[in-house]
């Protein structure tokens, strides 16, 4: 035959067409899944806890997330455990050389104290506050001579500290008990006791063998050792009433000097005895800085006060022998 023969048109069978479309769709779907999975891994490497702390949640294998290394628990401490509370031996051992606390001067009721830095260690030597502070006028009450010392290198005015000690001890609510005892500060000669403001390290040294951990105060020998850290910052139980806490620590440590031992909280919600170790715990009691809180200012007689006359009863201040009172930790 002569002439051009038209080319044969290729026809697709229905079964082959369906198979080709199925394979193409599978390839396309697999590629999209792989792409989305890679993006999700990159985005989900770091998530955040409810408090905003970064936490590793989906770090790809072989990659170390920064969040995973920085948020790990310190060696020797279980995950989720916080730092020890202030006042514990472990927290005292790790405290910096100087910590910002509140003021050295008495701010007065209702006033915020200025912030000062209390060094963990001063110069290790006491300076006697010079001068004499006379006892209250009158003929009632035995005059008790005492001395005030302040460790050199502390950020406190020695005269202000001495003035508050004298004012506190001669308050009718203090151990003078409405004129039964009067206190006179001197700078030389024989004294009944000394009140010494000391750095945490000096407190540790002067209170040995008692353990104060740089946090507590003590009575040792003839010295009421007041920890400068507590003098500056008080304790949470006093609700930022720094003046009241200072009155407490003076009365408590001088109470040991006068022969009084520790007492317990008489009951939840009741007023704490001044000889309760309030710095360590109020034991459910309300804070109280005074031995005789019901005494009225200017009173000369015995304060109206219900007393429990049983030995060691909570209504009276338990007495200790001179040997027992030589060492008392707050």
C-alpha positions in Angstrom: 0.0 0.0 0.0 1.2 3.5 -0.7 0.8 6.7 1.4 1.5 7.6 5.0 0.1 5.4 7.8 -1.2 7.4 10.8 0.6 6.5 14.1 -1.2 4.2 16.5 -2.6 6.0 19.6 -1.5 4.3 22.9 -4.5 3.5 25.1 -4.2 3.2 28.9 -6.0 0.3 30.5 -8.2 1.3 33.5 -6.3 -1.0 36.0 -2.9 0.4 35.2 -4.1 4.0 35.6 -5.5 3.4 39.0 -2.3 1.7 40.1 -0.1 4.7 38.9 -2.3 7.2 40.7 -2.1 5.2 44.0 1.7 5.0 43.9 2.0 8.7 43.3 -0.3 9.6 46.1 1.6 7.4 48.5 4.9 8.9 47.6 3.6 12.5 48.0 2.0 11.7 51.4 5.2 10.1 52.7 7.2 13.1 51.8 4.8 15.5 53.6 4.9 13.3 56.7 8.7 13.3 56.8 8.9 17.1 56.4 6.3 17.8 59.2 8.0 15.3 61.6 11.4 17.1 61.2 9.8 20.5 61.9 8.0 19.2 65.0 11.2 17.7 66.4 13.0 21.1 65.9 10.2 23.1 67.6 9.6 20.6 70.4 13.2 20.3 71.6 12.6 22.7 74.5 9.3 23.3 76.3 8.6 25.2 79.5 7.2 24.2 82.8 4.2 26.1 84.2 6.5 28.4 86.2 8.5 29.3 83.0 11.5 27.0 83.7 12.8 25.4 80.5 12.6 21.6 80.3 13.8 19.2 77.7 10.9 17.2 76.2 11.7 15.9 72.8 15.4 16.3 72.1 16.4 14.3 68.9 18.7 11.4 69.5 22.3 12.4 69.6 21.6 16.1 70.5 22.0 17.5 73.9 19.5 20.2 74.9 20.8 23.2 76.9 17.7 23.1 79.0 18.5 19.5 80.0 21.9 20.3 81.3 21.2 23.5 83.2 18.0 22.3 84.9 19.5 19.1 86.3 19.4 18.5 90.0 22.7 19.2 91.8 24.8 16.1 92.7 23.6 14.5 95.9 20.2 16.2 96.0 17.0 14.5 94.8 15.2 16.2 91.9 12.5 18.5 93.0 14.2 19.2 96.4 14.7 22.8 97.2 17.5 24.5 99.2 17.5 24.0 102.9 15.6 26.6 104.9 17.5 29.6 106.4 19.0 28.8 109.7 19.9 25.2 108.9 23.5 24.1 109.1 23.7 23.3 105.4 22.4 26.8 104.4 24.8 28.5 106.8 27.8 26.6 105.4 27.0 27.8 101.9 26.1 31.4 102.7 28.3 34.1 101.1 30.8 36.2 102.9 28.3 39.0 103.4 24.6 38.9 102.9 22.2 41.9 102.5 20.0 42.1 105.6 18.2 44.9 107.4 19.5 47.7 109.5 21.8 48.0 112.4 20.1 51.0 114.0 16.7 50.7 115.7 14.1 51.7 113.1 11.3 52.2 115.7 7.8 50.6 115.6 6.2 50.6 112.1 9.3 51.9 110.3 11.2 49.9 107.7 14.9 49.6 108.6 17.6 50.5 106.1 19.4 47.6 104.4 23.0 46.9 105.4 25.4 44.1 104.6 26.4 41.9 107.6 29.8 40.3 107.1 30.0 36.6 108.1 33.2 37.5 110.0 34.4 40.7 111.6 37.8 41.4 113.0 37.5 38.9 115.8 38.1 41.4 118.6 35.5 43.2 120.9 35.5 46.9 121.7 33.8 47.9 125.0 31.3 50.7 124.5 32.6 53.6 126.4 30.6 55.6 129.0 28.2 54.9 131.8 24.4 54.6 131.5 22.7 55.2 134.9 20.0 53.0 136.2 16.4 54.4 136.7 16.0 56.8 139.6 14.7 55.5 142.8 15.6 53.3 145.8 13.8 50.2 144.8 15.6 47.3 143.2 19.2 46.0 143.3 21.5 47.7 140.9 23.1 45.2 138.4 26.2 46.3 136.6 26.8 45.1 133.1 29.0 45.9 130.1 28.3 46.2 126.3 30.8 45.0 123.6 30.6 45.2 119.9 32.9 43.2 117.6 35.1 45.4 115.5 34.3 45.5 111.8 30.5 45.2 112.1 28.3 47.8 110.3 26.5 48.9 113.5 26.8 52.0 115.7 28.1 50.7 119.1 26.4 53.5 121.0 23.0 52.9 119.4 23.3 49.2 120.2 24.3 49.9 123.8 21.4 52.4 124.1 18.9 49.8 123.0 20.2 47.2 125.4 20.0 49.7 128.3 16.5 50.9 127.3 15.2 47.3 127.0 16.6 46.0 130.3 15.2 48.9 132.2 11.8 48.7 130.7 9.2 47.8 133.3 8.3 44.7 131.3 11.9 43.4 131.4 13.8 41.7 134.2 13.6 44.8 136.4 10.1 43.7 137.0 8.7 47.1 138.0 11.6 48.2 140.1 12.8 44.9 141.6 16.0 45.2 139.7 17.8 48.1 138.0 20.5 47.9 135.4 23.6 50.2 135.1 25.9 50.0 132.1 29.6 50.6 132.8 32.8 50.4 130.8 35.2 49.0 133.4 35.2 47.2 136.8 33.4 44.1 137.9 30.1 43.3 136.1 27.4 40.7 136.4 27.4 40.0 132.7 28.4 41.3 129.2 26.2 41.8 126.2 28.3 41.3 123.0 27.1 41.9 119.4 29.1 39.4 117.3 29.4 38.4 113.7 28.2 34.9 112.8 31.7 33.4 112.9 32.5 35.1 116.2 29.3 33.8 117.6 30.3 30.3 116.6 33.6 30.7 118.3 32.4 32.3 121.5 29.5 29.9 121.9 31.6 26.7 121.7 31.0 23.9 122.5 27.4 24.9 121.7 26.6 24.8 118.0 25.0 28.0 116.7 25.6 27.4 112.9 26.2 31.1 112.3 22.4 31.6 112.9 21.7 31.5 116.6 22.8 33.5 119.7 23.8 32.1 123.0 24.9 32.6 126.7 28.3 31.3 127.5 30.4 32.0 130.6 29.5 35.6 131.5 28.7 36.8 128.0 25.4 37.1 126.2 26.5 36.6 122.6 24.0 38.2 120.2 24.4 37.1 116.6 24.6 40.2 114.3 22.8 38.4 111.5 19.8 37.9 113.7 20.1 41.4 115.1 19.9 42.8 111.6 17.2 40.5 110.1 15.1 39.0 112.9 12.9 35.9 112.1 9.7 35.5 110.0 7.7 34.8 113.2 8.0 38.5 114.3 6.5 39.7 111.0 9.2 42.3 110.3 8.9 43.8 113.7 12.6 44.2 114.1 12.4 46.3 117.3 10.4 43.6 119.1 12.7 40.8 118.0 15.7 42.8 119.2 14.0 43.3 122.6 13.4 39.5 122.7 17.0 38.5 122.0 18.3 40.9 124.6 15.8 39.7 127.2 16.3 36.0 126.4 20.1 36.0 126.5 20.3 38.2 129.6 17.7 36.0 131.1 20.2 33.2 131.0 22.8 35.5 132.6 20.3 36.0 135.5 19.9 32.2 135.9 16.7 31.5 133.9 16.4 28.4 131.8 14.5 27.5 128.7 10.7 27.2 128.7 8.1 25.6 126.4 5.1 27.0 124.6 2.2 26.7 127.0 -0.3 26.1 124.2 -1.1 27.0 120.6 -2.1 30.6 120.2 -0.9 31.6 123.6 1.8 34.2 124.3 5.3 32.8 124.1 7.5 32.9 127.3 10.5 35.0 126.7 12.7 32.0 127.6 11.2 30.0 124.8 13.7 29.5 122.0 11.7 31.7 119.7 14.5 32.1 117.1 14.3 28.3 116.5 10.6 28.0 116.6 7.5 29.6 118.2 6.0 26.1 118.6 2.5 27.6 117.8 2.8 30.4 120.3 2.5 34.1 119.5 5.8 36.1 119.6 6.6 37.9 122.8 9.8 39.8 123.7 9.1 40.5 127.4 9.5 38.5 130.6 6.6 40.4 132.2 4.5 41.7 129.3 1.6 42.8 131.5 3.7 45.2 133.5 2.7 48.9 133.1 5.1 51.6 132.2 6.2 53.5 135.3 4.9 50.8 137.7 7.0 50.2 140.8 5.2 47.2 142.3 5.0 43.6 141.2 3.2 43.4 137.9 -0.2 41.9 137.9 0.5 38.4 136.6 -1.0 35.0 137.2 1.8 32.6 138.1 2.0 28.9 138.2 4.1 28.1 141.3 4.7 24.5 140.4 8.4 23.7 139.8 9.1 24.4 136.1 5.6 25.8 135.6 5.0 28.0 132.6 3.8 31.0 134.7 7.2 31.5 136.3 10.6 31.6 134.8 12.4 28.4 135.6 15.7 28.9 137.5 18.9 27.0 136.8 21.9 26.6 139.0 25.0 28.6 138.1 26.6 25.5 136.6 23.6 24.8 134.4 23.4 28.4 133.3 27.0 28.7 132.1 26.1 27.6 128.6 22.7 28.1 126.9 22.0 28.2 123.2 19.1 30.3 122.1 
